[in-house]
Amino acid sequence: MTALLHGLGAVLVIEGLAMALAPLRMERLLATLAALSRDQRRAIGLAVLASGVGLLWLAGGL
């Protein structure tokens, strides 16, 4: 449970930094994502998910 909270906390810190330091860039990114089709967004989401699982596996977390 502690590892899950550490991971979630790290994600929130990174997301918060991105929004605090580059809000205009985040707006552009969200507009770009909104312009993609649902299938393209799904494919990107699955690729990011697979990358995250791969990184956790390499780090020995899975």
DSSP file (Angstrom, degrees, kcal/mol; ACC not computed):
  #  RESIDUE AA STRUCTURE BP1 BP2  ACC     N-H-->O    O-->H-N    N-H-->O    O-->H-N    TCO  KAPPA ALPHA  PHI   PSI    X-CA   Y-CA   Z-CA
    1    1 A M     >        0   0    0      0, 0.0     4,-2.1     0, 0.0     5,-0.2   0.000 360.0 360.0 360.0 -38.0    0.0    0.0    0.0
    2    2 A T  H  >  +     0   0    0      1,-0.2     4,-2.4     2,-0.2     5,-0.2   0.905 360.0  51.4 -63.1 -41.4    2.9    2.3    0.8
    3    3 A A  H  > S+     0   0    0      1,-0.2     4,-2.6     2,-0.2    -1,-0.2   0.893 108.3  52.4 -63.3 -38.8    4.4    1.8   -2.6
    4    4 A L  H  > S+     0   0    0      1,-0.2     4,-2.6     2,-0.2    -1,-0.2   0.918 110.4  47.3 -62.4 -43.9    1.1    2.6   -4.3
    5    5 A L  H  X S+     0   0    0     -4,-2.1     4,-2.4     2,-0.2    -2,-0.2   0.877 111.4  51.3 -66.6 -37.4    0.8    5.9   -2.3
    6    6 A H  H  X S+     0   0    0     -4,-2.4     4,-2.3     2,-0.2    -2,-0.2   0.928 112.2  47.0 -63.3 -44.3    4.4    6.8   -3.2
    7    7 A G  H  X S+     0   0    0     -4,-2.6     4,-2.2     2,-0.2    -2,-0.2   0.921 113.3  47.3 -63.5 -44.9    3.7    6.1   -6.9
    8    8 A L  H  X S+     0   0    0     -4,-2.6     4,-2.3     1,-0.2    -1,-0.2   0.902 111.8  51.3 -63.8 -41.1    0.5    8.1   -6.8
    9    9 A G  H  X S+     0   0    0     -4,-2.4     4,-2.2     2,-0.2    -1,-0.2   0.902 108.6  51.2 -61.7 -41.6    2.2   11.0   -5.0
   10   10 A A  H  X S+     0   0    0     -4,-2.3     4,-2.3     2,-0.2    -2,-0.2   0.903 109.7  50.1 -63.4 -41.5    5.0   11.0   -7.6
   11   11 A V  H  X S+     0   0    0     -4,-2.2     4,-2.7     1,-0.2     5,-0.2   0.919 110.8  49.2 -62.3 -43.6    2.5   11.2  -10.4
   12   12 A L  H  X S+     0   0    0     -4,-2.3     4,-2.6     2,-0.2    -2,-0.2   0.878 110.3  50.9 -65.6 -37.6    0.7   14.1   -8.8
   13   13 A V  H  X S+     0   0    0     -4,-2.2     4,-2.6     2,-0.2    -1,-0.2   0.938 112.8  45.5 -63.7 -46.4    4.0   16.0   -8.2
   14   14 A I  H  X S+     0   0    0     -4,-2.3     4,-2.3     2,-0.2    -2,-0.2   0.925 115.1  47.0 -64.3 -44.5    5.0   15.6  -11.9
   15   15 A E  H  X S+     0   0    0     -4,-2.7     4,-2.2     1,-0.2    -1,-0.2   0.917 112.9  49.7 -62.6 -43.1    1.5   16.6  -13.1
   16   16 A G  H  X S+     0   0    0     -4,-2.6     4,-2.3    -5,-0.2    -2,-0.2   0.899 109.9  50.7 -63.7 -41.1    1.4   19.5  -10.8
   17   17 A L  H  X S+     0   0    0     -4,-2.6     4,-2.9     2,-0.2     5,-0.4   0.925 109.8  50.4 -61.9 -44.4    4.9   20.7  -11.9
   18   18 A A  H  X S+     0   0    0     -4,-2.3     4,-1.8     1,-0.2     8,-0.2   0.914 114.2  43.7 -61.1 -42.7    3.8   20.5  -15.5
   19   19 A M  H  < S+     0   0    0     -4,-2.2    -1,-0.2     1,-0.2    -2,-0.2   0.841 117.7  45.2 -73.3 -32.0    0.7   22.5  -15.0
   20   20 A A  H  < S+     0   0    0     -4,-2.3    -2,-0.2    -5,-0.2    -1,-0.2   0.870 121.0  36.3 -78.1 -37.7    2.4   25.1  -12.7
   21   21 A L  H  < S+     0   0    0     -4,-2.9    -2,-0.2    -5,-0.2    -3,-0.2   0.760 132.7  20.5 -90.0 -25.9    5.5   25.6  -14.9
   22   22 A A     X  +     0   0    0     -4,-1.8     4,-1.9    -5,-0.4    -1,-0.2  -0.415  64.1 153.6-142.3  63.3    4.0   25.4  -18.4
   23   23 A P  H  > S+     0   0    0      0, 0.0     4,-2.1     0, 0.0     5,-0.1   0.869  78.0  52.0 -64.1 -36.1    0.2   26.0  -18.3
   24   24 A L  H  > S+     0   0    0      1,-0.2     4,-2.2     2,-0.2     5,-0.2   0.908 109.1  50.1 -66.9 -40.2    0.1   27.2  -21.9
   25   25 A R  H  > S+     0   0    0      1,-0.2     4,-2.4     2,-0.2    -1,-0.2   0.879 109.1  52.4 -64.2 -37.2    1.9   24.1  -23.2
   26   26 A M  H  X S+     0   0    0     -4,-1.9     4,-2.5    -8,-0.2    -1,-0.2   0.897 107.7  51.8 -65.0 -39.6   -0.5   21.9  -21.2
   27   27 A E  H  X S+     0   0    0     -4,-2.1     4,-2.2     2,-0.2    -2,-0.2   0.918 110.7  47.9 -61.7 -43.3   -3.5   23.7  -22.9
   28   28 A R  H  X S+     0   0    0     -4,-2.2     4,-2.4     2,-0.2    -2,-0.2   0.904 111.0  51.1 -64.1 -40.7   -2.0   23.1  -26.3
   29   29 A L  H  X S+     0   0    0     -4,-2.4     4,-2.5     1,-0.2    -2,-0.2   0.919 110.8  48.0 -62.4 -43.8   -1.4   19.5  -25.5
   30   30 A L  H  X S+     0   0    0     -4,-2.5     4,-2.3     2,-0.2    -1,-0.2   0.876 111.2  50.8 -65.7 -37.0   -5.0   19.0  -24.3
   31   31 A A  H  X S+     0   0    0     -4,-2.2     4,-1.4     2,-0.2    -1,-0.2   0.900 110.6  49.7 -66.1 -39.6   -6.2   20.7  -27.5
   32   32 A T  H  X S+     0   0    0     -4,-2.4     4,-0.7     1,-0.2     3,-0.2   0.918 111.7  48.1 -63.8 -43.7   -4.1   18.4  -29.6
   33   33 A L  H >< S+     0   0    0     -4,-2.5     3,-0.9     1,-0.2    -2,-0.2   0.888 108.6  54.3 -64.2 -38.5   -5.4   15.4  -27.7
   34   34 A A  H 3< S+     0   0    0     -4,-2.3    -1,-0.2     1,-0.2    -2,-0.2   0.805 103.8  56.6 -65.6 -28.4   -9.0   16.6  -28.2
   35   35 A A  H 3< S+     0   0    0     -4,-1.4    -1,-0.2    -3,-0.2    -2,-0.2   0.668  91.7  90.6 -77.8 -16.4   -8.4   16.8  -31.9
   36   36 A L  S << S-     0   0    0     -3,-0.9     2,-0.1    -4,-0.7    -3,-0.0  -0.398  86.0-104.4 -77.3 156.5   -7.5   13.2  -32.2
   37   37 A S     >  -     0   0    0      1,-0.1     4,-2.4    -2,-0.1     5,-0.2  -0.333  31.3-108.0 -73.7 163.7  -10.0   10.5  -32.8
   38   38 A R  H  > S+     0   0    0      1,-0.2     4,-2.3     2,-0.2     5,-0.1   0.883 120.6  52.0 -60.2 -39.9  -11.2    8.2  -30.0
   39   39 A D  H  > S+     0   0    0      2,-0.2     4,-2.3     1,-0.2    -1,-0.2   0.876 108.6  50.4 -66.7 -37.0   -9.3    5.3  -31.4
   40   40 A Q  H  > S+     0   0    0      2,-0.2     4,-2.3     1,-0.2    -2,-0.2   0.920 111.5  47.8 -66.5 -43.0   -6.0    7.3  -31.6
   41   41 A R  H  X S+     0   0    0     -4,-2.4     4,-2.5     1,-0.2    -2,-0.2   0.893 111.3  51.3 -63.4 -38.9   -6.4    8.5  -28.0
   42   42 A R  H  X S+     0   0    0     -4,-2.3     4,-2.5     2,-0.2    -2,-0.2   0.914 109.6  49.7 -63.7 -42.8   -7.1    4.9  -26.9
   43   43 A A  H  X S+     0   0    0     -4,-2.3     4,-2.2     2,-0.2    -2,-0.2   0.899 111.7  48.5 -64.1 -40.6   -3.9    3.7  -28.8
   44   44 A I  H  X S+     0   0    0     -4,-2.3     4,-2.5     2,-0.2     5,-0.2   0.922 111.4  50.6 -64.4 -43.2   -1.8    6.4  -27.1
   45   45 A G  H  X S+     0   0    0     -4,-2.5     4,-2.5     1,-0.2    -2,-0.2   0.910 110.9  48.0 -60.9 -43.3   -3.3    5.4  -23.7
   46   46 A L  H  X S+     0   0    0     -4,-2.5     4,-2.7     2,-0.2    -1,-0.2   0.879 111.0  51.2 -66.2 -37.3   -2.5    1.8  -24.2
   47   47 A A  H  X S+     0   0    0     -4,-2.2     4,-2.2     2,-0.2    -2,-0.2   0.907 112.0  46.5 -66.0 -41.1    1.0    2.6  -25.3
   48   48 A V  H  X S+     0   0    0     -4,-2.5     4,-2.5     2,-0.2    -2,-0.2   0.904 112.5  50.9 -66.6 -41.0    1.6    4.7  -22.2
   49   49 A L  H  X S+     0   0    0     -4,-2.5     4,-2.5    -5,-0.2    -2,-0.2   0.935 111.1  47.4 -60.1 -47.4    0.1    2.0  -20.1
   50   50 A A  H  X S+     0   0    0     -4,-2.7     4,-2.5     1,-0.2    -1,-0.2   0.882 111.2  51.9 -63.3 -38.4    2.4   -0.6  -21.6
   51   51 A S  H  X S+     0   0    0     -4,-2.2     4,-2.5     2,-0.2    -1,-0.2   0.919 110.4  48.5 -63.6 -43.3    5.4    1.6  -21.1
   52   52 A G  H  X S+     0   0    0     -4,-2.5     4,-2.4     2,-0.2    -2,-0.2   0.914 111.9  47.9 -63.6 -43.5    4.6    2.2  -17.5
   53   53 A V  H  X S+     0   0    0     -4,-2.5     4,-2.5     1,-0.2    -1,-0.2   0.911 111.8  51.2 -63.3 -41.7    4.1   -1.6  -16.9
   54   54 A G  H  X S+     0   0    0     -4,-2.5     4,-2.6     2,-0.2    -2,-0.2   0.907 110.2  48.4 -61.9 -42.4    7.4   -2.2  -18.7
   55   55 A L  H  X S+     0   0    0     -4,-2.5     4,-2.0     2,-0.2    -2,-0.2   0.908 112.2  48.6 -65.0 -41.6    9.2    0.3  -16.5
   56   56 A L  H  <>S+     0   0    0     -4,-2.4     5,-2.8     2,-0.2     6,-0.6   0.897 111.7  50.0 -64.7 -38.7    7.8   -1.1  -13.3
   57   57 A W  H ><5S+     0   0    0     -4,-2.5     3,-1.1     4,-0.2    -2,-0.2   0.927 110.6  48.9 -65.3 -44.3    8.8   -4.6  -14.4
   58   58 A L  H 3<5S+     0   0    0     -4,-2.6    -1,-0.2     1,-0.3    -2,-0.2   0.857 109.6  52.8 -62.8 -34.4   12.3   -3.5  -15.2
   59   59 A A  T 3<5S-     0   0    0     -4,-2.0    -1,-0.3    -5,-0.2    -2,-0.2   0.562 118.8-113.6 -78.2  -7.4   12.5   -1.8  -11.8
   60   60 A G  T < 5S+     0   0    0     -3,-1.1    -3,-0.2    -4,-0.5    -2,-0.1   0.643  81.2 124.4  87.0  14.8   11.4   -5.0  -10.2
   61   61 A G      <       0   0    0     -5,-2.8    -4,-0.2     1,-0.2    -5,-0.1   0.643 360.0 360.0 -83.8 -14.2    8.1   -3.7   -9.0
   62   62 A L              0   0    0     -6,-0.6    -1,-0.2    -5,-0.1    -5,-0.1   0.391 360.0 360.0-113.9 360.0    6.0   -6.4  -10.6
